[in-house]
Amino acid sequence: MEISLIQSILAIFPEFLLIGYVGLGLLSIKIRLNKYLKIAGSCTIFLIIIRNIFNLYGMHVILGVLFLAVLFKVIVKLDWHIAIISSLLGYIVLFLGEVAITPHNP
């Protein structure tokens, strides 16, 4: 399943903006908008490479958490444990939201 350019711009990029904002916001870490845009753009490109070129479906989530933690470390200049915690918090909130809106058939 290829990711189109439209899907990347309209779905994946805003999703990573929110993951970064929520993950850092839950730890009361405030950064400028241009850093959020750098993080979301880098994560979007990373996801496109992982899913379209390497075809690593399923593993892209684990690799995405690790890549986001590295970006938090490099761009925001956080300690490793804070970067990993904020990355995991962002993904946990995303997963909880997906579970809440996904219809369940008993």
N, C-alpha and C positions, 0 to 999 in steps of 0.2 A: 504494500500500500504506500504509494508515493505521496509525499506532502507537497501540495501545490504552493505557489507563491502567494496566492490569495489567502489560503488557509494559514500560511505562516504569518502573514501580516495581520489578519483579522482574528485569529484564535490563539496562536502560540505566543506571539509577542506580548499581547496584553496579559495572558496567563502568567508569563514570567515576570511581568511588571508587578502583578499582584502578589506572586509568591515572594519576591524580594521585599516588597513593601510590608507585607504582613509578617514575614519571618523576622525582619529587622525591627518592625514596629512593636511586636510583642515583647521585645527585649529593650524597648525605649531607645533604640538607636536611630537617629535621624541623620539623613544624608541629603545631598542636593539632587535635584531631578536628573541632571546630566549623568550622575553615577548610576541611578536606577536605569536610565536608558542604555548605558554601556553594559550593565549586567544583563538586562533583558535581551539586548541585541546579541551579545555573546552566547547566551544560553540558547537562543533561537537558532543561531548558526550551528552550534554544537548539536542540538537535537536533529536538525536537518541532516548533518553529516552522519550521525549515529544511525538514524533510521533509514535514510535513503542509500547511503554508500555502503555501510557495514552491515545493514539489515539485522541489527541487534534489537529486536522487539522484546520487550519485557526487561531487558538489561538496561534500556535507556533511562529507566526511572532511577535505578541505583547509581548509574554513572552520572545522571543529572544532579542528584543530591550531592555527590562528591565534587562535581564540576562547579556547582553553585557555591559550595563551601570554599573552594579554591578562589573563586571570584570575590567572595566576601573577604577573604584573607588578603588578596592582592589589591583590589580596588578600594575597599572600605578600610583596610588595614586593621583588621580585628585579630584577636588571638585565635588560635586554632579551635579551641573548645567552644568559644562563642560563635565562630563562623559555622561550625558543624551543627550546633544547637539551633541557630537561626535558620539554617538551610532545612533541617529536619522539621522545625516548627512550620515553616512555609508549606512544605509538602504535606504535612499532617493535616493542616487546615484545608488544603486543596482536596485531599482524599476524602475528608469528612464531608465536604461540600458535594463531591461527586457521588458519594454514597447516599446523601440526603435527597438528591434530585433524580437518582436512577430508579426507575420503576422496578418493583419487586413482584414477581409472580409466585404466590405460595403453592 
